[in-house]
Amino acid sequence: MNRSLSATAVLAASLLTATCGLALAQGKGPAGPQDADTSAWWAFTGELSGDAMQGRDTGSAAYERSAALVANRLKAAGLKALGTDGWLQPVAIDELAVTKASARMGRTSLRFLADFTVSPRRGMPARIAAPLAYRGYCGAEELGDVAGRLVICHGTRKSGPTSAVAREAAVRKAGAAGMFEIADPGFTIEPPRWPFAYARSFALAGQLPAADSFVKLTLRAEMLGSLIPGGAKLVAAGAAGQPLPSRDAKLPLELTFATAERRVTSSNVVGVLPGTDPALADQAIVLTAHLDGYGHGYPVKGDDLYNGTLDDAAYVALIVRLMERQKGKGFARPVIALLVTAEEKGLLGSKYWVANPTWPLPRIAANINLDQLRPIFPLRRLTVHARTDSTLGDDVEAVARSMGIVTQDDPEPERNLLRRTDHWNFILAGIPATNFVFGFEAGSPSEAVYRQWYRTGYHRPQDDMKQAIDWQAAADFNRFFYTLVERVANQPQAPAWKPGSSLRPKP
């Protein structure tokens, strides 16, 4: 589905979600979980995402406290440690941060993180002053002479005349000093979210890119009019995919940057519930969710703590809750609980584990990942990543059907959700894997709630324990997950790739 919300639909979504939240706050809906299991799950979610855990930022002391808490719960549930240091697998990560930045053109100043942000790079100049050149979609034929300039490009995410990679390549080849991409307000299925929490880049130790003096920035669309004549009309035209002219600013833009680099260590938590059937001992099922969050960042509505309740503390808690329900009783196959770090920093924890597994990869049959889940409207439809690529999709379909849930492929592949969470690293390693998103029918009240959450909750301090939850939907998904894991871990045949899958490992 390639569709976007009109302005009227956006307004309707905002009003509807505000009404839903108000109704819950006023006691017109359940104030909390309605059954003991969901209550236990939500209580542990609160331990992981309460303010005391400070948002579980990668490499922070608070993150390691949360990792120790998870490890203790897994130990109490009867699992065996499977890390390289007991329950933990420390991961060394390099961080490069822009700690301070300014942008000024004449009397116009842009606010760092609220109006613009920058991609941190080694070798960035501490100061740059250069003329601005607006070049529409920045196709190679549109650029002209931009040597030494800062080029502004409309960063469209829809299929169109240029891709992000092509734009940057063309601007670099033309000799520009750097580029601004306008965050595309026309991509309403996942609109730009300002402010950014911070400007930091991460890589596994020793893997930060080489030094590069090319400056790459992102511009809040509403600020273009402060820099380029007629900017507001250009933004509207670009969002609609209309032809765009080239324009130059009268004054140079002055930029300053301060950067800092450090190495941190942040731990994956790994445990295994041994299987009961020796014949299936080489067919482990790995359950993943990411323990890390954003930590402290740019304040939104006076709150600078990004708690990360639904993203992804709740689903770390769900894997722990599954293990607690088992009370040490194994499934036929071994089940590995892998709670990874640094998902928000580029899927680094799962990438590291797949490269340095604490259980041999040839002895892993499948990965079931929990992320991108938002129990904020009824669970009647479920988007299933890699749904038709392996027999895992058949298992998902069978469990969902038994609960009256419709399954579907991703209706918005342009968002690239398949590659934006940890199951992707297992797929790259040739292991069948899946992940889930609460689905909706186009134009439904559920869609309106979903869209609003992505505007106001996703990677925001407002993703906390105070947000409105559909408790029946939460309980339904939890039951779906328990049933799916039991089915996959106990059935005679291990999950397998289907012959026609484009994700299947090449011979």
C-alpha positions as CSV (number, residue, x, y, z in Angstrom):
1,M,0.0,0.0,0.0
2,N,1.5,3.3,-1.1
3,R,-0.8,5.9,0.5
4,S,-0.5,9.0,2.6
5,L,-2.9,10.8,4.9
6,S,-4.5,14.0,3.8
7,A,-4.4,17.1,6.1
8,T,-8.0,16.3,7.0
9,A,-7.1,12.8,7.9
10,V,-4.1,13.9,10.0
11,L,-6.4,16.3,11.9
12,A,-8.9,13.5,12.4
13,A,-6.2,11.2,13.7
14,S,-5.0,13.8,16.2
15,L,-8.5,14.4,17.5
16,L,-9.4,10.7,17.7
17,T,-6.3,9.8,19.7
18,A,-6.7,12.7,22.0
19,T,-10.2,11.5,22.6
20,C,-9.1,7.9,23.3
21,G,-6.4,9.0,25.7
22,L,-8.9,11.3,27.5
23,A,-11.5,8.6,27.8
24,L,-9.0,6.3,29.5
25,A,-7.8,9.0,31.8
26,Q,-11.3,9.8,32.8
27,G,-12.0,6.1,33.7
28,K,-14.1,5.3,30.6
29,G,-11.8,2.4,29.7
30,P,-9.7,0.0,31.8
31,A,-7.2,1.8,33.9
32,G,-4.8,-1.2,33.9
33,P,-4.4,-4.9,33.1
34,Q,-7.5,-7.1,33.7
35,D,-5.7,-10.4,34.4
36,A,-2.9,-11.6,36.6
37,D,-0.5,-12.6,33.8
38,T,-0.8,-9.2,32.0
39,S,-0.4,-7.5,35.3
40,A,2.8,-9.3,36.0
41,W,4.1,-8.5,32.6
42,W,3.3,-4.8,32.9
43,A,4.8,-4.6,36.4
44,F,8.1,-5.8,35.1
45,T,7.8,-3.5,32.1
46,G,7.5,-0.7,34.7
47,E,10.7,-1.9,36.5
48,L,12.6,-1.7,33.2
49,S,11.2,1.6,31.9
50,G,10.6,3.6,35.1
51,D,12.6,6.7,35.6
52,A,15.2,4.9,37.8
53,M,16.4,3.1,34.7
54,Q,17.0,6.4,32.9
55,G,16.0,5.2,29.5
56,R,18.6,2.3,29.4
57,D,20.9,4.2,27.1
58,T,23.6,2.0,25.5
59,G,26.8,2.0,27.5
60,S,25.2,3.6,30.6
61,A,25.3,2.4,34.2
62,A,21.5,2.4,34.1
63,Y,21.5,0.0,31.1
64,E,23.8,-2.4,33.0
65,R,21.5,-2.3,36.0
66,S,18.6,-3.2,33.7
67,A,20.7,-6.0,32.2
68,A,21.5,-7.4,35.7
69,L,17.8,-7.2,36.6
70,V,16.8,-9.2,33.5
71,A,19.6,-11.8,34.1
72,N,18.4,-12.3,37.7
73,R,14.8,-12.9,36.5
74,L,16.0,-15.4,33.9
75,K,18.1,-17.2,36.5
76,A,15.1,-17.4,38.9
77,A,13.0,-18.7,36.0
78,G,15.3,-21.7,35.7
79,L,17.4,-20.8,32.6
80,K,21.1,-21.4,32.3
81,A,23.6,-18.6,31.7
82,L,24.7,-18.5,28.1
83,G,26.9,-15.3,27.9
84,T,30.6,-15.0,27.8
85,D,30.6,-13.5,31.3
86,G,27.9,-15.4,33.1
87,W,24.6,-14.1,31.8
88,L,26.2,-11.2,30.0
89,Q,28.0,-10.8,26.6
90,P,29.8,-7.5,26.8
91,V,29.9,-5.6,23.5
92,A,32.5,-2.9,22.8
93,I,31.0,0.0,20.9
94,D,32.5,3.2,19.5
95,E,30.4,6.4,19.8
96,L,30.9,9.7,18.0
97,A,28.7,12.6,19.1
98,V,28.2,16.2,18.1
99,T,27.9,17.7,21.5
100,K,27.2,21.3,20.3
101,A,26.4,22.9,17.0
102,S,25.2,26.2,15.7
103,A,23.9,27.5,12.3
104,R,23.6,31.2,11.5
105,M,22.8,33.1,8.3
106,G,22.7,36.8,8.8
107,R,20.2,37.4,11.6
108,T,18.7,33.9,11.2
109,S,19.7,31.2,13.7
110,L,18.8,27.5,13.6
111,R,18.4,25.5,16.8
112,F,20.5,22.4,17.0
113,L,18.3,19.3,17.2
114,A,15.1,21.3,16.9
115,D,15.6,22.9,13.5
116,F,18.6,21.0,12.2
117,T,20.7,18.0,13.0
118,V,24.0,16.6,11.7
119,S,25.4,13.2,11.0
120,P,28.5,12.9,13.2
121,R,31.7,12.0,11.2
122,R,35.3,11.8,12.0
123,G,37.1,14.6,10.2
124,M,34.2,17.1,10.4
125,P,35.4,20.7,10.3
126,A,34.9,22.6,13.5
127,R,33.7,25.6,11.5
128,I,32.4,26.1,7.9
129,A,31.0,29.1,6.2
130,A,29.6,28.5,2.7
131,P,27.0,29.8,0.3
132,L,23.7,27.9,0.2
133,A,22.3,26.4,-3.0
134,Y,18.8,24.9,-3.1
135,R,18.8,22.2,-5.9
136,G,15.4,20.5,-5.6
137,Y,15.7,16.7,-5.7
138,C,19.4,17.0,-6.4
139,G,19.6,14.9,-9.4
140,A,23.0,15.2,-11.1
141,E,21.6,17.2,-13.9
142,E,20.0,19.7,-11.5
143,L,23.2,20.7,-9.5
144,G,25.2,22.9,-11.8
145,D,28.1,24.6,-10.2
146,V,27.9,23.9,-6.5
147,A,31.6,23.5,-5.7
148,G,32.4,24.6,-2.2
149,R,28.7,25.2,-1.4
150,L,26.2,23.7,1.0
151,V,23.5,22.1,-1.1
152,I,19.9,21.8,0.1
153,C,18.1,18.8,-1.3
154,H,14.5,17.7,-0.9
155,G,14.9,14.4,0.9
156,T,11.9,12.6,-0.6
157,R,11.4,9.1,0.8
158,K,8.8,8.1,-1.8
159,S,9.8,6.6,-5.1
160,G,10.9,9.5,-7.3
161,P,13.6,11.0,-9.3
162,T,16.4,10.4,-6.8
163,S,17.2,8.1,-3.9
164,A,19.1,9.2,-0.7
165,V,22.2,7.4,-1.9
166,A,22.0,8.9,-5.4
167,R,21.5,12.4,-4.0
168,E,24.5,12.3,-1.8
169,A,26.7,10.7,-4.5
170,A,25.8,13.5,-6.9
171,V,26.4,16.3,-4.5
172,R,29.7,14.9,-3.5
173,K,30.8,14.4,-7.1
174,A,29.9,18.0,-7.8
175,G,32.4,19.2,-5.2
176,A,30.0,20.6,-2.6
177,A,31.2,21.2,1.0
178,G,28.2,19.4,2.3
179,M,24.5,19.0,2.1
180,F,21.2,19.6,3.9
181,E,18.4,17.1,3.3
182,I,14.9,18.5,4.0
183,A,13.1,15.9,6.2
184,D,10.2,15.1,3.9
185,P,6.9,16.2,5.4
186,G,5.1,14.4,2.5
187,F,6.1,11.0,3.9
188,T,3.1,11.0,6.2
189,I,3.1,7.2,6.8
190,E,6.1,7.9,9.0
191,P,6.5,11.7,9.2
192,P,9.7,13.5,10.4
193,R,9.8,13.8,14.2
194,W,11.4,16.9,15.6
195,P,13.3,17.4,17.8
196,F,16.0,14.8,17.5
197,A,17.0,13.4,20.9
198,Y,20.7,13.9,20.1
199,A,23.3,13.6,17.2
200,R,25.3,10.5,17.8
201,S,26.6,7.7,15.6
202,F,27.7,4.2,16.7
203,A,29.6,1.3,15.4
204,L,31.1,-1.9,16.8
205,A,34.6,-1.2,18.2
206,G,37.0,-0.3,15.4
207,Q,34.3,0.0,12.8
208,L,33.6,3.8,12.7
209,P,33.9,5.1,9.1
210,A,37.1,6.8,8.0
211,A,37.6,10.5,8.4
212,D,35.4,12.6,6.0
213,S,35.1,16.3,5.8
214,F,31.9,16.3,3.9
215,V,29.1,17.7,6.2
216,K,25.7,16.0,6.1
217,L,22.8,17.7,7.8
218,T,19.1,17.3,8.1
219,L,16.8,20.4,8.0
220,R,13.4,20.8,9.5
221,A,11.2,21.6,6.5
222,E,9.5,24.6,8.1
223,M,12.9,26.3,8.3
224,L,13.6,26.4,4.6
225,G,11.7,29.7,4.2
226,S,14.2,31.3,6.6
227,L,17.1,30.4,4.3
228,I,15.8,30.4,0.7
229,P,13.2,32.8,-0.9
230,G,9.9,31.1,-1.3
231,G,10.9,28.1,0.9
232,A,7.4,27.3,2.2
233,K,6.1,26.8,-1.4
234,L,9.1,24.7,-2.3
235,V,8.5,22.4,0.6
236,A,4.9,21.9,-0.4
237,A,5.8,21.3,-4.0
238,G,8.5,18.8,-3.0
239,A,6.2,17.0,-0.6
240,A,3.8,16.6,-3.5
241,G,6.5,15.4,-5.9
242,Q,6.2,18.4,-8.2
243,P,9.0,19.8,-10.3
244,L,11.4,22.0,-8.2
245,P,13.5,25.0,-9.3
246,S,17.1,25.9,-8.3
247,R,17.7,28.9,-6.0
248,D,20.6,30.4,-4.1
249,A,20.7,32.2,-0.8
250,K,22.1,35.7,-0.7
251,L,24.2,35.2,2.4
252,P,26.5,32.3,3.4
253,L,25.6,30.0,6.2
254,E,28.0,29.7,9.1
255,L,28.2,26.4,10.9
256,T,30.2,25.3,14.0
257,F,30.5,21.9,15.6
258,A,32.0,20.4,18.7
259,T,32.5,16.6,18.7
260,A,33.5,13.9,21.2
261,E,34.4,10.3,20.7
262,R,34.5,7.5,23.2
263,R,34.3,3.7,23.6
264,V,31.7,2.1,25.8
265,T,30.8,-1.4,26.7
266,S,27.2,-2.6,26.8
267,S,26.0,-6.1,27.4
268,N,23.7,-8.5,25.7
269,V,21.9,-10.8,28.2
270,V,21.8,-14.4,27.1
271,G,20.2,-17.5,28.8
272,V,18.9,-20.9,27.6
273,L,16.0,-23.0,28.7
274,P,17.3,-26.5,27.8
275,G,15.2,-28.7,25.5
276,T,13.6,-32.0,26.6
277,D,14.1,-33.9,23.4
278,P,17.7,-35.0,22.7
279,A,16.8,-35.4,19.0
280,L,16.0,-31.7,18.7
281,A,19.0,-30.4,20.7
282,D,20.5,-28.9,17.6
283,Q,17.4,-26.9,16.7
284,A,17.3,-24.0,19.2
285,I,14.8,-21.3,18.9
286,V,16.2,-17.8,19.7
287,L,13.8,-15.2,21.1
288,T,15.0,-11.6,20.8
289,A,14.0,-8.2,22.0
290,H,16.2,-5.1,22.6
291,L,16.9,-3.9,26.1
292,D,18.4,-0.6,25.2
293,G,16.6,2.7,24.8
294,Y,17.5,6.4,24.1
295,G,18.2,7.5,27.6
296,H,18.3,11.3,28.1
297,G,17.9,13.6,25.1
298,Y,16.4,16.8,23.9
299,P,13.4,17.8,26.0
300,V,9.9,17.3,24.6
301,K,7.1,19.1,26.6
302,G,9.6,19.6,29.4
303,D,10.6,15.9,29.6
304,D,14.1,14.8,28.6
305,L,13.9,11.2,29.6
306,Y,13.1,8.8,26.8
307,N,11.8,5.9,28.9
308,G,11.2,3.4,26.0
309,T,8.3,1.6,27.5
310,L,6.8,0.0,24.4
311,D,10.1,0.4,22.5
312,D,11.1,-2.1,23.8
313,A,11.0,-2.7,27.5
314,A,7.5,-4.3,27.3
315,Y,8.8,-7.0,25.0
316,V,11.9,-7.8,26.9
317,A,9.5,-8.2,29.8
318,L,7.3,-10.5,27.7
319,I,10.2,-12.9,27.0
320,V,11.1,-12.9,30.7
321,R,7.4,-13.5,31.5
322,L,7.2,-16.5,29.1
323,M,10.2,-18.0,30.9
324,E,8.7,-17.4,34.3
325,R,5.5,-19.2,33.2
326,Q,7.5,-22.2,32.2
327,K,8.9,-22.5,35.8
328,G,12.0,-24.3,34.5
329,K,10.0,-26.8,32.4
330,G,11.6,-27.0,28.9
331,F,10.1,-27.2,25.5
332,A,11.1,-30.0,23.2
333,R,13.7,-27.7,21.6
334,P,16.1,-25.5,23.5
335,V,14.8,-21.9,23.7
336,I,17.4,-19.1,24.0
337,A,16.4,-15.7,25.5
338,L,18.6,-13.1,23.9
339,L,18.0,-9.5,25.1
340,V,20.3,-7.3,23.0
341,T,21.9,-4.0,23.4
342,A,22.3,-1.1,20.9
343,E,19.3,-1.9,18.6
344,E,18.6,1.8,18.6
345,K,22.2,2.4,17.6
346,G,22.1,0.3,14.5
347,L,21.2,-3.3,15.5
348,L,24.7,-3.6,17.0
349,G,24.0,-6.0,19.8
350,S,22.4,-8.6,17.6
351,K,25.0,-8.0,14.9
352,Y,27.7,-8.8,17.4
353,W,25.9,-11.9,18.8
354,V,25.5,-13.3,15.3
355,A,29.1,-12.7,14.6
356,N,30.2,-14.1,18.0
357,P,27.4,-16.5,18.9
358,T,27.3,-18.1,22.3
359,W,25.4,-21.0,20.8
360,P,26.6,-22.3,17.4
361,L,24.6,-20.8,14.5
362,P,24.2,-24.1,12.7
363,R,22.3,-25.3,15.8
364,I,19.8,-22.5,15.6
365,A,16.5,-23.3,13.8
366,A,14.7,-19.9,14.0
367,N,14.5,-16.5,15.5
368,I,11.3,-14.8,16.8
369,N,11.9,-11.1,17.4
370,L,9.7,-8.7,19.4
371,D,9.8,-5.1,18.4
372,Q,7.7,-2.5,16.7
373,L,4.7,-3.7,18.8
374,R,2.1,-1.1,19.9
375,P,-0.9,-2.5,21.9
376,I,-2.8,0.8,21.6
377,F,-5.8,-0.5,19.6
378,P,-7.5,-3.8,19.2
379,L,-5.5,-6.7,17.8
380,R,-7.5,-7.9,14.8
381,R,-4.8,-7.8,12.2
382,L,-1.1,-8.5,12.4
383,T,1.7,-7.5,10.0
384,V,4.2,-10.4,9.8
385,H,7.7,-9.7,8.5
386,A,9.0,-12.4,6.2
387,R,5.5,-14.0,6.4
388,T,5.8,-16.1,3.2
389,D,9.6,-16.7,3.3
390,S,9.7,-19.6,5.8
391,T,7.4,-22.0,7.5
392,L,7.5,-19.7,10.5
393,G,4.9,-17.8,8.6
394,D,2.7,-20.9,8.5
395,D,3.0,-21.3,12.2
396,V,2.1,-17.6,12.8
397,E,-0.9,-18.0,10.5
398,A,-2.2,-21.1,12.3
399,V,-1.9,-19.4,15.7
400,A,-3.4,-16.1,14.5
401,R,-6.3,-17.9,12.8
402,S,-7.2,-19.7,16.0
403,M,-7.5,-16.3,17.7
404,G,-9.4,-14.6,14.9
405,I,-6.5,-12.5,13.9
406,V,-5.8,-11.7,10.2
407,T,-2.2,-11.8,9.1
408,Q,-0.7,-9.8,6.3
409,D,2.5,-8.8,4.6
410,D,3.9,-5.3,5.3
411,P,1.5,-2.9,3.6
412,E,4.1,-0.1,3.7
413,P,7.4,-1.6,2.5
414,E,8.8,1.8,1.7
415,R,9.3,2.3,5.5
416,N,11.8,-0.6,5.4
417,L,10.6,-2.0,8.7
418,L,11.9,-5.5,7.8
419,R,15.5,-4.3,8.1
420,R,15.0,-2.0,11.1
421,T,15.1,-4.4,13.9
422,D,17.1,-7.3,15.2
423,H,15.6,-10.3,13.3
424,W,17.3,-8.8,10.2
425,N,20.7,-9.9,11.4
426,F,19.5,-13.5,11.8
427,I,18.0,-13.4,8.3
428,L,21.4,-12.2,7.0
429,A,23.0,-15.2,8.7
430,G,20.6,-17.5,6.9
431,I,18.3,-18.2,9.9
432,P,14.5,-18.1,9.4
433,A,13.2,-15.2,11.4
434,T,10.1,-13.1,11.9
435,N,8.8,-9.9,13.7
436,F,5.4,-8.4,14.1
437,V,3.6,-5.1,13.8
438,F,0.0,-4.4,15.0
439,G,-2.0,-4.0,11.7
440,F,-5.1,-2.0,10.8
441,E,-7.5,-1.5,7.9
442,A,-6.9,1.7,5.9
443,G,-9.0,4.6,7.1
444,S,-10.0,2.8,10.4
445,P,-9.9,4.3,13.9
446,S,-7.0,1.9,14.6
447,E,-5.0,3.5,11.8
448,A,-5.6,7.0,13.2
449,V,-4.3,5.8,16.7
450,Y,-1.3,4.2,15.1
451,R,-0.3,7.2,13.0
452,Q,-0.7,9.5,16.0
453,W,1.6,7.4,18.1
454,Y,4.3,7.6,15.5
455,R,4.0,11.4,15.6
456,T,3.9,11.8,19.4
457,G,5.2,8.6,21.1
458,Y,7.8,6.9,18.9
459,H,11.3,7.7,20.2
460,R,9.8,10.3,22.5
461,P,9.7,10.8,26.3
462,Q,6.0,10.2,26.0
463,D,6.6,6.5,25.4
464,D,6.3,5.8,29.1
465,M,4.1,4.0,31.6
466,K,1.5,6.8,31.6
467,Q,0.5,6.3,27.9
468,A,-2.9,4.8,27.0
469,I,-2.8,1.1,26.4
470,D,-5.5,-1.2,25.0
471,W,-5.2,-3.9,27.7
472,Q,-7.2,-6.5,25.8
473,A,-4.9,-6.1,22.8
474,A,-1.9,-6.4,25.1
475,A,-3.2,-9.6,26.6
476,D,-4.2,-11.0,23.2
477,F,-0.7,-10.4,21.8
478,N,1.0,-11.9,24.8
479,R,-1.2,-15.0,24.5
480,F,-0.4,-15.2,20.8
481,F,3.3,-15.1,21.5
482,Y,3.1,-17.8,24.2
483,T,1.2,-20.0,21.9
484,L,3.5,-19.4,18.9
485,V,6.7,-20.2,20.9
486,E,5.1,-23.4,22.2
487,R,4.1,-24.5,18.8
488,V,7.5,-23.7,17.1
489,A,9.5,-25.2,19.9
490,N,7.5,-28.4,20.3
491,Q,6.4,-29.4,16.8
492,P,8.3,-32.2,15.0
493,Q,9.6,-30.2,12.0
494,A,12.0,-27.3,12.5
495,P,11.2,-24.0,10.7
496,A,12.6,-23.9,7.2
497,W,13.0,-21.5,4.3
498,K,10.6,-21.8,1.4
499,P,12.0,-22.4,-2.0
500,G,10.7,-19.1,-3.5
501,S,11.9,-16.8,-0.8
502,S,14.0,-13.8,-1.8
503,L,15.5,-13.8,1.7
504,R,16.6,-17.5,1.6
505,P,20.4,-17.9,1.6
506,K,21.8,-18.3,-1.8
507,P,23.4,-21.7,-2.5
